[in-house]
Amino acid sequence: MIAIADTCFIIDWSTYRRRDEIFKIFDLVLIPEQVLSEVISENTIAWISHALAMGKSHLYTPTPDILNEADSIVRASYSNPQMKKLEIPEALCIAVARRHGYVVLTENRGAYMFVEYFDEYREVKLWRALELLKELLKRRIITASHREDIEAIFIEYQEDTKHIFPRRDLEEAINEVSACIM
């Protein structure tokens, strides 16, 4: 599988102690140049550089047609008052994923709203860190044998990244993983 990651996801995920486990789910994680230009943390840049050097990640240079589609996505998000607004980096990820069937790694609620609202984008798969952690647990890449262990993995992520999952989503994830591995 191939993923394309936006800025908020990369910044959070790079601070997680098990961050390299992502490459056991995805063969390649693309990082658009526009995303890289937003990253200022030395630790995040170091992790991206390491992933690039290992061939686990590649910089993605958008083509003019992808840039045009991303611009259309941004304009569509701004024209709908009920939607959270998208910026070019997130829009690029959505456009690329739609064209190639990649998974978008994002924490951006606007991206989720966009793909739900526009029919031509409904097939785009979006994963938050929550979905990635669920997959890592279900595939037993990260092992947990009890419900408490499963919950501890999600808490570990929250503590490392300071990214707090919505309580209801977290409970659903813990229940889903528990049902799968126990």
N, C-alpha and C positions, 0 to 999 in steps of 0.2 A: 504494500500500500504506500501511496505517496500523500503527503500532507503539505499544505501551504499555511504558514503561520503569520498572524498579524502581531502588531507591536505589543499590545497588552498581554497577550498570551506568552510571547517570548520573554518579556521582562519578568513576569511572575514565574514561569516554569524554570527559568535559568537560576532561580534562587532555591529551588527544591533540591534536597540532598540526593534524591534518586533521579535527577533530571536525565541522565543518560539512558534510563530505561525506555524512554520514548522511542529510541532506535530499535527496540525489540518489537515494537508494533509497526512502526513506519520504516520502510527501507530508505526513504529519503524525505527530508523536511526542507521545503523550499522557503526561502526568505526573500520577499521582494526587496529590491533596492530601496524603495520608498519606506519600508519598515526599518531597514538597517539605518537609514539616515535619521530616524527618530530615536534610536537607542543611544543613550549617553553614559550609562553605567559601565564602568570598566569591567566589572564581573560578568555582566551580560555579554559585552563584546568579546571577552576572553572565552566564554563558553561557545559563542557563535563561531569564533575563529577556530577553536578546537574541533567543532563539528564539521566545519568546512575542510579543515586539514585532514580529517579522518574520512572524508567523502560521504559523510552521513547527512550533510546539508549542502545545498547549493544556493547561490544568489540567483534570484530570478529577475531578469530584465524584461519588462513587459513590451510586447509588440504594439504598434500603433492601434491595431484593432482592439486589443485588450484595454489599452488606455482609454480609447473612446467608449468602450462598454463600461469601464469603471466610472468614467465621467457621467455617463447616463444614469448609473446606479446612484451616484451621489446626488445628482439633480432630482431623481425620483424620490429619494429619501427626504430631501428638503422641500419638495412640493406637497408632501403629505403631512398635514399638521399632527396626525396621531402617531407618527413614527419618530423614533429617535434618529437623529441625523448621523449619516455615515460620512467618513472622510475617505480620501483616495486609498490609503493603505488597506483598509478593510474592504473597500469596494473592489480593489484589484484581486484580493484573495477570493472573493465571491465570483468574480468574472472568470478567473483562471479555473477555479474548481468546477464551475458549470461547464466549461468547455472540455475539461479533461477528466472529470470524475474524481478529482482529488477531494480530500477531507480538509475543510477549513478549521484551523485551530484558532479559537477566539473566545474572549470573555465579553465581547461587545454585544449588549442586548439589542442594539439597533440592527446588527447583522441578522439576529434571529427573527426580529420583527420583519425585516425586509424579505427574507426567503419565505416566510409564512404568508406575506401579503401579495407578493408577485408570483403568479402561477409558473412563469417560465423559469423561476429559481427554486421552486419547491423541492426539486430533487437534490439540491446542493446539501451535502452533509456538513453539519457544523458540530464540532466537539469543543466543549469547554474542558478545563482540566478535570472536572468531575467525571466526564465521560471517558477521558483517557485513563484516569485512575481506575474506574470500573473495569475497563478492558484489561488493564495490567493485572488486576486482581482476578478477574474471571479466567484469564489465560495462565494464571499462577506464575506470572513473571515476578510479581510481588506476592509473597505467600502470607496467608492469614488462615488460621484454622477455626477461629471462633468469631462470633459477631463482634465481640469487644476488640479483637485484633483488626477486623475490617474497619471498624470505626476509628481505631487508632491510626490507621494509615491515612484516612482523610484528615484527621486532626493534625497529624504530622505535617501534611501539606499546608494546611492553614497556618500552622505555627511558623513554618519555614518561609512562607511567601507573604504572610499577612493578608491573604485573600480568603475571605470568609464566604463559604457556600451558603445559599439560602437554606434555612433549616428544613423545609419540606423536601427540597431537592436532595439534600443530604440524607434524610431518612429513607427516601425512595431508593437512592443509590445503595445504601447499606442493606436494605431489604432485598434488592435485586441481586447483589453480589452474594449475600447470605444464602439465598435460595439456589443460586447457581453452584456454589462450591461446597455446601454442607449437605 
